[in-house]
Amino acid sequence: MKTITQYLIPFLLILSIQILSSKEVQAQTDIRISGAQSGFPVAIPQMCNSGNAADPAVKIAETISRDLQISGLFKVLNPASFVETPGKCGGPESFAYSDWTVIGAEGVVKGDIKSVGGNLQADLYLYDALQQKAVIGKRYSAPENEYHKIAHKFANEILFYFTGEHGVFGTQIAYVSAVNRFKELFVMDIDGENNKQLTSDRGLVFSPSWNPNGDKLIYTSYASRSPELYVTSPIGGKPSRITKRPGLEIGAKFSKDGSKVLSSASFDGVSKIVMFDLRGQLLSTLAQSGSIDVSPTYSPDGSQIAFCSNRGGGPQVYVMGSNGGAAKRISFADSNYCTSPAWSPKGDKVAYVCRNAGFQIFMSDPNGGAAIQLTFNGDNEDPSWSPDGRFLAFSSTTLGGPKSIGILSLLGGKPTKVSNGAVSSQPAWSPMEK
């Protein structure tokens, strides 16, 4: 079996690079991620149903396929090209490797799924079709309605085998979606499955964000007829109201230890970056200028804050210390409007949105250097990093249908649409599953 590096070298080099002129002092390198032409070719046929598990045998294969497609590292082959009968049972001695190599597969995912005492038992394997041997074998057990958890775990095993890094399959994305004329809070797996509505406020909900443990979500809601901060659980339950003050609080983020909340809050119509405790008590105001300051986001170590401010004229992205103080502009796209910063988990990049033939997503280092434009058509907003820093979730008008949530692999390729149906926006990617 070829190493993943042999596929990644051409994969990573498929970039068109052009230098854009800028009125700013810093030059900007614009790298267009135009899409991968190849990936590791893998076949994922329907699993064997050896005992009352027909539906999971189909869905586990579909979920693993979806995960690997989202990763941007694999070329998942079309099941219509498969020679082998779908759902065929038996180990490697019972199937012909030539049935897979003839269609170009170098990896084959197979499994035996059965129902045992009300639970699923899944024996899953990754085979090297060229060397004709199993390279991964795992057994999982879970309730029948949690087949997706089994699939995500095995997809992570496959990714770890090739990259040596743990995958993010099994994490979730919170987002805002239209329910009739209202906006409510939802959560879904990153492949768009296991979708759940968390609020029924029959009003406006926006700006969700996770706490560091991944067991709470903070967001702004008009449930009490005024815009306040609320906290709820991603598994559902009654939300808890945090703030009770005049003005608007929006864009809240938990501190690194989860004990405080960073947010923008309006005072006499002017928004400032502030700190609340979890009871909604105002602890401090972090930016004392006369400007409008919004959309704060912490660096991973909690030492700095990126935010949007109009202190230089139009809205731009700035960075300051977590206790306030002097701020440095970092957005140098050819745009008079940049906002919505999101700091990467590794601390080396900040993604943000600039108005440039629509709203487009850019990325730079925390000092504003090495700026890269990631999207070029339609409107693309609300960037949120995966916990491993290899993907961005965002809302887009270019994925088919109404505005929806997409995931972009920073290794290249086209974004994958993961939300369905109603207008959806403001994704927030959960931390890695503990």
C-alpha positions in Angstrom: 0.0 0.0 0.0 1.4 3.4 -0.9 1.9 5.8 1.9 -0.4 8.7 2.2 2.5 11.0 1.6 2.7 9.8 -2.0 -0.8 11.1 -2.5 -0.4 14.3 -0.5 2.6 15.6 -2.4 0.7 16.3 -5.6 -2.4 17.0 -3.6 -0.9 19.8 -1.6 0.8 21.3 -4.7 -2.4 21.9 -6.6 -2.5 25.6 -5.8 -2.6 28.6 -8.1 -0.6 31.4 -6.6 -0.9 35.0 -7.5 0.4 38.2 -5.9 -2.4 40.8 -5.4 -1.7 44.5 -5.2 -2.5 46.1 -1.9 -2.8 49.6 -0.6 -1.5 48.4 2.7 2.2 48.4 3.6 2.3 44.6 3.7 2.1 42.6 0.5 -0.4 39.8 0.4 0.1 36.4 -1.2 -3.2 35.0 -2.4 -3.3 31.2 -2.7 -6.3 29.8 -4.5 -7.1 26.2 -3.3 -8.4 24.9 -6.6 -9.1 21.3 -5.7 -7.4 18.0 -5.5 -7.0 15.8 -8.5 -6.2 12.7 -6.5 -6.5 11.1 -3.1 -6.0 7.6 -1.7 -8.5 5.4 -3.6 -10.7 3.5 -1.2 -13.7 1.3 -1.7 -16.4 1.1 1.1 -19.0 -1.5 0.2 -22.1 -2.3 2.1 -21.2 -4.3 5.3 -22.2 -7.9 5.9 -25.4 -8.3 7.9 -24.8 -11.5 9.8 -27.6 -11.0 12.2 -30.6 -8.7 12.2 -28.7 -5.5 11.4 -29.5 -4.7 7.8 -30.0 -1.0 8.2 -26.8 -0.4 10.2 -24.9 -2.5 7.7 -25.8 0.0 5.0 -25.5 3.2 7.1 -22.2 2.4 8.7 -20.6 2.1 5.3 -22.3 5.4 4.1 -21.1 7.3 7.2 -17.5 6.1 6.8 -17.6 7.1 3.2 -18.9 10.6 4.1 -16.3 11.1 6.7 -13.4 10.1 4.4 -14.8 12.4 1.7 -14.9 15.3 4.1 -11.3 14.7 5.1 -10.1 15.7 1.6 -7.4 12.9 1.7 -9.3 10.1 0.1 -10.9 9.3 -3.2 -14.0 7.3 -2.2 -15.0 5.1 -5.2 -18.5 5.0 -6.5 -20.3 1.8 -5.4 -21.8 1.5 -8.8 -18.4 0.4 -10.0 -18.1 -2.5 -7.5 -17.8 -6.0 -8.8 -18.5 -7.8 -5.5 -22.2 -8.3 -4.4 -23.2 -5.7 -1.9 -23.2 -7.0 1.7 -21.2 -10.1 0.9 -20.2 -11.9 4.1 -16.9 -13.7 5.0 -13.3 -12.8 5.7 -10.5 -12.0 3.3 -10.3 -15.7 2.3 -13.9 -15.4 0.8 -13.4 -12.4 -1.4 -11.2 -11.8 -4.5 -8.8 -8.9 -4.1 -8.8 -8.6 -7.9 -12.4 -7.5 -7.7 -11.1 -4.4 -6.0 -7.8 -3.7 -7.8 -9.6 -3.9 -11.1 -11.7 -0.9 -10.3 -8.6 1.0 -8.9 -9.2 0.5 -5.2 -6.0 0.3 -3.1 -7.9 0.2 0.2 -11.1 -1.7 1.0 -13.2 -1.2 4.1 -15.3 -4.2 5.0 -17.2 -5.3 8.1 -19.5 -7.8 9.8 -22.5 -6.2 11.6 -24.8 -8.1 13.9 -27.4 -7.4 16.6 -26.4 -9.0 19.9 -28.7 -8.5 22.9 -30.1 -5.3 21.6 -26.7 -3.8 20.8 -24.8 -3.7 17.6 -21.5 -5.6 17.3 -19.4 -4.4 14.5 -16.1 -6.0 13.3 -14.5 -3.5 10.9 -11.4 -3.9 8.8 -9.3 -1.9 6.4 -7.6 -4.1 3.8 -4.6 -3.3 1.6 -5.9 -4.5 -1.8 -2.4 -4.5 -3.3 -0.6 -6.4 -0.5 -3.8 -8.5 0.1 -3.8 -8.2 3.8 -5.7 -6.5 6.7 -3.9 -3.4 8.1 -6.6 -2.4 10.6 -9.1 -4.5 12.5 -11.4 -3.3 15.3 -14.5 -4.6 17.1 -17.1 -2.1 18.4 -20.3 -2.4 20.5 -23.0 0.2 20.8 -26.7 0.6 21.0 -28.4 0.1 17.6 -29.3 3.8 17.3 -25.7 4.8 17.8 -24.3 3.2 14.6 -22.9 6.6 13.6 -20.6 6.6 16.6 -19.1 3.2 15.4 -18.6 4.6 11.9 -16.9 7.8 13.1 -14.6 5.9 15.4 -13.4 3.6 12.5 -13.0 6.6 10.2 -10.7 8.1 12.8 -8.7 4.9 12.9 -8.3 5.0 9.1 -7.1 8.6 9.3 -4.7 7.9 12.1 -3.2 5.0 10.2 -2.3 7.2 7.3 -1.5 10.5 9.0 -0.5 9.7 12.6 -3.0 12.3 13.7 -6.3 11.8 15.4 -9.4 12.7 13.3 -12.3 14.9 14.3 -15.1 12.5 13.2 -17.5 12.3 16.1 -17.3 15.9 16.9 -20.3 18.2 16.4 -21.2 21.5 14.9 -23.7 23.8 16.5 -25.4 26.2 14.1 -28.4 28.5 13.6 -31.2 27.5 11.2 -34.5 28.9 10.1 -37.7 27.3 11.6 -40.5 29.0 9.8 -39.9 32.7 10.4 -37.7 32.1 13.5 -34.1 31.3 14.0 -33.3 28.4 16.4 -30.2 26.6 17.7 -29.3 23.2 16.3 -26.4 20.7 16.7 -25.3 18.0 14.2 -22.5 15.6 13.6 -19.9 17.0 11.2 -21.2 14.9 8.4 -24.7 16.5 8.8 -26.3 13.5 10.5 -27.7 13.1 14.0 -29.3 16.6 13.7 -31.0 17.9 16.8 -33.0 21.1 17.5 -31.9 22.6 20.9 -34.1 25.7 21.2 -37.8 26.5 20.6 -37.6 30.2 21.4 -39.8 31.3 18.5 -37.6 34.3 18.1 -34.0 35.0 17.1 -31.0 32.9 18.2 -27.5 33.6 17.1 -23.7 33.3 17.8 -23.4 29.9 19.4 -20.1 28.9 21.0 -18.8 25.8 23.0 -17.2 25.7 26.4 -13.8 23.9 26.6 -15.3 20.7 27.8 -17.8 20.5 25.0 -20.8 20.0 27.4 -22.2 23.6 27.2 -23.2 26.0 24.5 -23.5 29.8 25.0 -25.5 31.9 22.6 -27.6 35.1 22.3 -31.4 34.8 22.2 -34.5 37.0 22.2 -36.4 34.5 24.3 -37.1 37.1 27.0 -37.9 39.8 24.3 -34.4 41.3 24.8 -31.1 40.0 23.5 -29.4 38.1 26.4 -26.8 35.4 26.8 -28.1 31.9 27.5 -26.3 28.6 28.2 -27.7 25.1 27.2 -26.5 21.6 26.9 -25.8 20.1 23.4 -27.9 17.1 24.4 -30.9 19.3 25.1 -32.7 20.5 28.3 -33.9 23.9 29.6 -31.5 26.8 28.8 -30.2 29.0 31.5 -30.3 32.8 31.2 -26.9 34.4 32.0 -27.3 38.2 31.5 -30.1 40.5 32.5 -29.1 44.0 31.4 -30.1 46.6 28.8 -28.3 46.5 25.5 -27.1 43.7 23.3 -24.6 40.9 24.2 -23.4 38.9 21.2 -20.5 36.8 20.1 -19.8 35.3 23.5 -16.8 32.9 24.0 -15.9 30.9 27.1 -12.5 31.6 28.7 -9.8 28.8 28.5 -10.9 27.4 31.9 -14.6 27.9 31.2 -15.1 30.1 34.3 -15.7 33.4 32.5 -17.3 34.7 29.3 -15.8 37.1 26.7 -18.4 39.0 24.7 -19.3 42.2 23.0 -21.9 44.2 24.9 -23.5 47.5 24.0 -23.5 50.6 26.2 -25.6 53.5 25.0 -25.6 51.9 21.5 -21.8 51.4 21.3 -20.5 47.9 21.5 -17.4 47.1 23.6 -15.4 43.9 24.4 -16.2 42.9 28.0 -15.8 40.0 30.4 -18.7 38.5 32.4 -18.7 35.8 35.0 -21.2 32.9 34.6 -23.8 34.7 36.6 -23.8 37.6 34.1 -22.0 40.0 36.3 -19.8 42.5 34.3 -16.2 42.0 35.4 -14.3 44.3 33.1 -14.3 46.3 29.8 -11.2 45.3 27.8 -11.1 48.1 25.1 -11.6 51.7 26.3 -11.4 53.5 22.9 -14.5 55.3 21.5 -14.7 52.7 18.7 -17.3 49.9 18.1 -15.6 46.6 19.0 -17.3 43.2 18.3 -16.7 39.5 17.5 -14.0 38.7 20.1 -12.2 35.3 19.9 -9.4 34.0 22.2 -6.0 32.6 21.1 -5.7 29.0 22.1 -3.5 29.8 25.1 -5.9 32.6 26.2 -3.2 35.3 26.1 -4.6 37.3 23.2 -7.9 38.3 21.7 -8.7 38.9 18.0 -11.7 41.1 17.4 -13.4 43.5 14.9 -13.2 47.2 15.3 -13.9 50.4 13.4 -11.2 52.3 15.2 -9.3 52.9 12.0 -12.3 53.9 10.0 -14.1 50.8 8.4 -14.4 47.5 10.3 -11.1 45.6 10.4 -9.6 42.7 12.5 -7.3 43.6 15.4 -5.4 41.6 18.0 -4.8 42.7 21.6 -3.8 41.1 24.9 -6.4 39.2 26.8 -6.5 42.0 29.5 -6.9 44.7 26.9 -4.3 47.3 26.0 -2.9 48.3 22.6 -4.3 46.6 19.6 -2.6 45.8 16.3 -4.5 45.4 13.0 -4.0 42.1 11.2 -6.5 42.2 8.3 -4.8 43.5 5.1 -7.0 42.2 2.3 -8.0 44.7 -0.3 -11.2 45.4 1.5 -12.7 48.2 3.6 -14.8 45.7 5.6 -13.3 42.7 7.5 -14.9 40.9 10.5 -15.6 37.6 12.2 -12.1 36.5 13.3 -11.6 32.8 14.4 -8.3 31.7 15.9 -7.0 28.3 14.9 -6.5 25.7 17.6 -2.7 25.6 16.9 -2.5 29.4 17.3 -0.7 29.9 14.0 -3.6 31.3 11.9 -6.6 33.6 12.2 -9.5 33.2 9.7 -11.8 36.1 9.1 -14.3 37.4 6.6 -13.7 40.4 4.2 -16.1 42.0 1.7 -14.5 41.4 -1.7 -16.9 40.6 -4.6 -19.3 39.2 -1.9 -18.1 38.1 1.5 -15.0 35.9 1.3 -13.0 34.0 3.9 -9.3 34.9 4.4 -6.6 33.5 6.6 -3.4 35.0 7.9 -0.9 34.5 10.7 -1.7 36.4 14.0 0.5 39.3 12.9 -1.3 39.8 9.6 1.3 38.2 7.4 1.0 35.4 4.8 -2.6 36.3 4.1 -4.5 33.7 1.9 -7.9 34.0 0.3 -9.8 30.7 0.6 -13.1 31.5 -1.1 -13.9 33.5 -4.2 -17.6 33.3 -5.2 -20.9 34.1 -3.6 -21.1 34.9 0.1 -19.0 32.9 2.6 -19.1 33.8 6.3 -18.9 32.7 9.9 -15.6 30.6 9.8 -15.1 28.1 12.7 -12.1 25.8 13.0 -12.1 22.1 13.6 -10.3 21.2 16.9 -7.4 19.8 14.9 -7.0 22.9 12.8 -7.2 21.0 9.5 -10.8 22.2 8.5 -13.0 25.2 8.5 -16.7 25.1 8.8 -18.5 28.2 7.4 -21.8 29.3 5.9 -22.1 29.8 2.2 -24.5 30.6 -0.6 -22.4 28.5 -3.1 -23.2 24.9 -2.0 -26.6 24.5 -3.6 -29.9 25.6 -2.3 -30.3 28.2 0.4 -27.4 29.4 2.5 -25.9 26.3 4.2 -23.0 25.0 6.3 -20.0 23.7 4.5 -16.6 22.2 5.5 -13.4 23.0 3.7 -10.3 20.9 4.1 -7.2 23.2 4.2 -5.4 20.5 2.2 -7.5 21.4 -0.8 -10.5 20.3 -2.7 -14.1 21.6 -2.8 -16.1 22.4 0.3 -18.5 19.7 1.4 -22.1 20.7 2.2 -23.2 19.2 5.6 -26.5 21.0 6.4 -29.7 20.4 4.6 -33.0 22.2 4.1 -33.6 25.5 5.6 -31.2 28.6 5.6 -28.4 27.7 8.0 -25.5 29.8 9.3 -23.1 30.6 12.2 -21.5 27.2 12.7 -19.5 26.5 15.8 -17.3 23.4 15.9 -17.1 21.5 19.1 -13.9 20.6 21.0 -12.4 17.1 20.5 -14.4 14.4 22.1 -12.9 13.7 25.5 
